[in-house]
């Protein structure tokens, strides 16, 4: 099998970042993808290091 993590399915799947998201609890930022009306961090298990699973887009100010 071999492989490339790009475009993997599942909570720790890879893929290309679509935005930058911020944890709504602690403010940590992650590259994210849009999924089911929300944001999913890529490269981690689907949650922030604090355990929260809700993210909001980081705006350019």
SULKA-V824319 format. One record per backbone hydrogen bond with DSSP energy under -1.0 kcal/mol. NH is the residue of the N-H (numbers start at 1). CO is the residue of the C=O. E is the energy in kcal/mol with one decimal. If there is no record, write none. Layout:
# SULKA-V824319
NH/CO/E  NH/CO/E
This chain:
# SULKA-V824319
8/5/-1.6  13/10/-1.6  18/32/-3.2  19/32/-1.5  21/30/-3.1  22/56/-3.2  23/28/-2.9  24/54/-2.3  30/21/-2.5  32/19/-2.4  33/40/-2.3  35/38/-2.5  38/35/-2.4  40/33/-2.9  42/31/-2.4  43/13/-1.0  48/52/-3.2  51/48/-1.7  56/22/-2.5  58/20/-2.7
